[in-house]
């Protein structure tokens, strides 16, 4: 449970934090890009509005002026110009004024009182404004727009638009329309930011809930696998992870991992059952001959066994020692085969002769059980190139099984035939046969048929596994067929 919490607090938390961080970073980037875009559009709109009004004021002033600007202007014209400046400035929330060729302000909205009478003296707001000749020179030619402080006349950064005022064919002054950037931009951007912030916060909360649920669902199989792995480490292979379909697709990597994990668990469970069966079988196979050997030797040593029968019992001891040797050799060969350490040494030999000699080695048991041997008189010479010792072990194991499982008075039939590419060997014996539900399992490691009789039938469940491994190592194939209650047949083929 501690490991389960660690997985939950580790992978789940990391996945959640990374995903939320990515979403949050995306919102920040999107919000920044949106604010920049909105600010740019707002500034372009402000510059366009100031330009439009500056041109209108310049045109209105030009129409008002009938005489040369330097000769002076009558009082009515001054009031009209100042009134236009005041109304336009109020309409667009900007400061609009007109300067002469020397850069001094000559008309502004502050020259006009509320009763449309003119102030006497200089304007308190614009009296200190002085435009440099360089700045004024560029403004006399055409309409211009930029941001700055107008040679220090304005505080902070301002939108500045200039438009020349013409009287006849002569430029007599310049209209300046200014507006502080921050005074208008800050409230606008602040409003956009608040709207985006609340929308982003709501979206982030919704995204957090969705990511939390999806992350929990996606990491749930991993937590369950972690818990199951701890049970497997204790020898309990019963737990399986349920396979759940993904929310977004029919199959994904997590589902494939769960399926593979369950397959591994099933394989481990099967292997554990086989291991326990193998330990039980091997323990019995080792215990029986060792008990027999120990009993007979003790009987000979303490004189319990008559000296005239000692040779007979020593022969039994020799047979049991050979049986132990075969068992140990089989286990060593299986270990070498699985480790890939068993090398093939191919030689040419007659497999029909090998069948005959192997059957001859079981002559005493065959005669004792009155087993009929069929097929030897009809097989001819069939040479094959393979590892003779390995193939001899296969033939020996198959004939040994046939002799053990053939009832008294039954038969064993052998055959071998060759074509242009392979040689086929068949070994059939009468008897109970192999149950249909077990015929696909008999070549597995440590598997034994009829476990209820495992103490009566010698073997540790390694023989057929070794046969299959050796035949496949030679590039061949081995199969089993059976009619239950009639016969069992093993067929293997080897490339010539």
N, C-alpha and C positions, 0 to 999 in steps of 0.2 A: 504493500500500500504506500510505503514511503517512496519507492521508485515511481509509482504511478503519479503521486503528487509532484515529484520532481519533473517528470515528463510534462505534466500539465503546466507547472509553473515555469518550465524552461522553454520547450518548443512552442507551446501554445502562446505564452506571453511574448516571446520573441517575434513570432509570426504576427501576432496582433499589433505589437508596437511598431514593427517595420511597416505593416500595411497602413496603419493609421498615420504614421509619420510621412509616408509617401502621399497619402491623400491630403494631409495638412500642408505639406510642401507644395502640392499642386494648387491648393486653394490660395496659398500665399503668392505663388507665382502668377496665378490667374488674376488675383486681386491687384497685384502690382501692375501687371500689364493693362488691366482695365483702367486703373487710375491714371496711368500714363497716357493711354489713348484718350480717355475722357478729358484730361487736362489739356492735351494737345488740341483736341477739337474745340474746347471752350476758348483757348487762347486764339485759335484761328478765327473763331466766331467774333471774339472781342475786337481783334485787329480789323476784321472786315467791317464791324459796326462803327468803330472809330473812324476808319477810312471813309466810309460812306458819309458820315456826319461832318467830317472835316471838309470834304469836297463840297458838300451842300452849303456849309457856312462860308467857304471861300467863294462860291458862286453867288450867294446872297450878298456878301460884302462887296463883291465886284459890281453887282447891279446897283447897289446903293451909292457907291462912289461915282460921282459924275466928273469930278475935277481931279487934277493931279494930287496924289496923296500928300506930297511934300508941301503943297500950298495951303494945307489946312482943310478942315471939313466943317460944314455947318453943324449946328447943335442938333437938328432933327436927325440928320444922318448918323450922328454919334449915338443918339438914343436908340435908333432902329438897330444899329449894329450890336450895341451892348445888350439890347433886349433879345435879339436872336441868339447871342452867346449864352445868355442866362437860361432861356427856355431849352435850348439844345443840351446844355450841360446838365440841367435838371432831368431831362427826359432819359438820358443814357447814363446818368450818374458818373459824369466825367468832368474834367477841368479843361475848358476850351478858351484859348486866348489868341490874340493876334500881335505879332511883333513887326517892327519896321526893319529897314535895311541895316540899322545899327545894332539890332538884336535886342532892343528894349521893348517891353510890353506896352502897347498903345491902346488896345481895347481888351476888356475882359468883363465877365459877368458881375464882378464886384464893383465896377464903376457905377452901376445903376442901383438906386435905392428902390424901395418897395413902391414908392409913389411915382416911379419912372423919372425921378430927377437925378441929375448927375452929382456924384460926390465931388467936392473940391479938393484939390491936391492929388498926390499920388496914391495909387492903390496899395493898401497895407499888405495884401497877399502877394502881388506880383511885382512890387516895386524893386525887389532885389533880383528879379530874374534877368539874367543877361546871357544871351546865346552867343557863343563864340563865332567869329567870322567863318571858320572852317565848316562848322555844323550848318550855319545859315546858308552858306554858299551852295551846299548840296540840296538844301530844302527849297531854294528858289527855282529849281529847274522842273521838278515833278513831284508827284505824291509819293511819300516814303513812309514806311512803317518799320519799327524796330523796338527793342526793349533797352532801357538804360535809365540814367538819372538826369539827362539833358544838361550836360556840362555842370553837374552839381546843383542845378536849380531845384531839382526834385529830391525827395527823400526816398531811399530804397530803390527797388527796381520797379519801373513803370512801363506800361504800354505807351508808346509815343508814335503819333501819326502826324505828318506835316503835309500841308497842301498850299501851294502858292496862290496869292491873291493878285489878280490882274485888274488894272484900270486901263481900258483901251488895249493897246499892244504892249504895255509896260507892267512888269511885276513890281507891285508897290509894297508887298508885305507877305507874311507867311502865317497861316492858321496852324496852331498846334493844339491837338486833342490828346490829353494824357489821362491815364487812369492807373492807380497802383495795382500791381499784379496780385499781391497777397490779399489785399482787402476784398477782392472779388473772388479769387481762386480758392482761398481757404474755406469759406462757407460752402462753396459749391462742392469742392472735393470732400469736405467733411460730411455733407449730406449723402453723397454717393457712397462714401466709406461706411457710414452707419447702415445704409440699406444693404450693402454687400456683406457687411459683417454679420448682421442678423440672418440673412439668407444662407451665408456660408456656415454659420454656427448650427442652424437647423439641419442643413445638409450633412454636416460633419457628425452630428448626433445620430442621424439616420444611418449614415455610413458606418459609424462605430457599432451600432446594433447589428447591422447586416454582417459586417466583417467578424464580429464576435461570434455570431451564430454559425457562420460558414467556417471560421477557424476552428471552433469547438467541434463541429461535425467532421471536418477534415482530419483533425488530430486525434479524434476519438479512437479510430482503429489502431493508431500508434500506441496510445496509452494501453489499450486492451492487449496489444501484442507484447508490450513490456511486461504486463502483469502475467500473461500466459508464459512468456519466456522464463520467468522466475519459477513458475510451477514446473516447467519442463526440467529446469535445473535440479528440482527436487525429485524428479522421476515420475511426475504426474503428467501424462501426455493426453489427458482427456479433453482439455479445454480447446474449443475452436472459436475463431473470430467470425462473427456474422458478416456476410458480404452485403453491403448496402450500395445501391446505385448512387452515382453522383447527381447533384442538383442540376448540373449544366451539360452533362454528356452521358452516353450509355456506359462508357467504360473509361477509367483513367488509371494513372500510375498507382494510386493508393489501393484501388480495387484489385489491380493485378498483384500488388504486393501482398494483400490479404489472402488472395487465392494461393499464391506461392507459399505464404507462411503456413496456411492450413495444410497444403500438400506436404510441406516439410514436417509438420507435426504428425501427419498420418504416417509418413515414412519413418519418423523416429519411433512412433508407437509400434509399428510393425517390426522395426529393427530390435526394439527392446523386448518384444514378445519372442522374437527369434533368438535373441541373446539368452533370455532366460531358459527357453526350450533347449538351446544348445548346451548351456551349462549343465542343465539337468541330464540331457542325453549323454554328454561327454563324461559327466561324473559317474553315471551308471556304467558306461562302456569301459571306463578306467577301473571302476571299483570291482566289477565282476571278474575280469581276468586276474587282477591283482590279488583278490581274495582267494581265487583258485590256486594261483601260483604260490602264494604264501602258505595256504593250507597243505598243499602237497609237499612243499619243501620242508615245512615243519614236521610233517609226518615221516618223511624220509630221515630227517636229522634225529628225531627222538625215537625212531624205531617202530613207530605205530604201523607204518606200511611195511608189509612183508618184503624182504629183499628180492624175492622172485618177481614182484610186481613193480619194483622201483623203475625199471626201464619203461614200462607202460605209462606210468604216471609222469615220468620225465618227458615223454613224448607229448603228453597233454600240456605240460608246462611250456615246452617249446612252441607248441601251436598257439598258446595264449600270448606268449612273448611276441610271436610274429603278428598276431592280431593287434597287440598294442603298437607294434612298429608301424603297421599299416595305418592305424588311426593317427599316430603322430605325424607320419609322412603326409597323410592327407591334409592335416591341419597346416603343416609347413608349406605344402604346395599351394593351398588356398591363400595363405598369407602372401606368398611370393607372387602369385597371379594377380592379386588385388594391388600389390605394390608395383607391378610391372617389372619385376626382377627375374622372372622366369623366361629364359631365352629358348627359342626354338632351334633345334639342331636337326634339320631335315635330312633324311636318308631314304633310299628306296627299299621297300620291303613288300612282302605279299600279305595283304590283310586277311585273305582266306586262311592262310597258314596260321596267322595269329589267332583267329577264331577257333581253329581246331586245337591248338596247343592250350589255349585258355580253358576250353571245355574239358580237355584231358586232365587239367589240374583239379577239376571238381569231380573226378570220376568216382571217388568213394562216396561222396554225398549223393551223386546222381544215382548210383547203384542202390544205395541205402533207401532212397525215396522212390525207387523204381520209376524214374523219369525217362520218358522216351525222347530221344534227340532226333529231330527231323532236319533235313536240308543239307547235311554235310556231303551226301553222296552226289548232290546236283550242283555244287558250287565249284568253279574252276579257279585258276590262278588269276588274281586281281592285284597287280602291283600298284603302289601309290607312293608318292614322295611326301613324307611328313616326319614329325618327331616321333620316333618309334616308341620311346618310353611313355610319352604322353598319351598316344593313341592306345597303347597297351593298357594304360590305366583306365581309359574310357571303356574299352572292351571288357576289362576285368570287372569294373563296377557294374556294368549292365548285365553281364552274365551272372555275377554274384547275386544281384537283385532277383534275376529270373529264377535262379536255383532256390533262393530263400522263399520266394512267394509262390512257387509252383507246388501244389499239393501232391501227396503221394499218388502215384499212378498217372500223373499229368504228363505234359509234354513241353519241350522247348524247341522252337524252330528258328534256325538261323539261315540267312542268305546274304550274298554279296554279289552285286553286278555293277558293271561299269559302262558308261557311254563315252562320247568323245571329250567330255569336259569334266565329269565327276564320277565318283564311285559311291554307291548307295549300299549301306549295311542295315539289315533289319534283324532284330532279336525279339521274338514273340514267345510268351509263356502263357499257359493256361492257368486259370485260378480266379480269384475274386475280382481281379481287374482294379482299375482306378476310378473312384467316384467322379462323376462329371464335374461337380463343383470344385474338385481339387486338382484336376488335370492341368490347369493353367498355373498352379502354384508349386508343382513338384520340383521345378528347377530353381526355386528360391533358396537362398542360404538357410541352412539349419531346419528346413521344412521337412516334416516326417508325416507320411500317410498313416492313418489309423493309430492315433496317439494312444488310444486305450491299450494297444498291444506293443507299445514302445519298449517294454521290458522283455518282451518275448522275441521281438525282431531286432537283430543287431543293427547298429548304425547310429550316426550322430546327425544325419540330415545334411551331410556335406557331399556325398557321392555324386548325385545328379547335378548339383551346382557346379562341381568341378568338371563334370562331363561337358556341360553346356559351355563353360568358360573356355575349356581346351579346344572344343570344336570350333567355336567362334574365333578363337585366337588363330586358327588355321584357315579362316575364311569360309568355314562350312556352316552347317545348320543341323540342329537336332530337334525332333518333335516326339510327342508321345500320343498314342491312340489307344483306346480301350473300349470294350463292351463289358460293362459291369456284370460279373458273374460268369464271364466266358474267357476273356484273355486281356492281356496288356501287351502293347508293342511299342518298342522304341526304334526310331529310324534316324540315322544320321548320315550325312553326305559330306564328302571331302573333295575339294578340287584335285584333279590328277596332277 
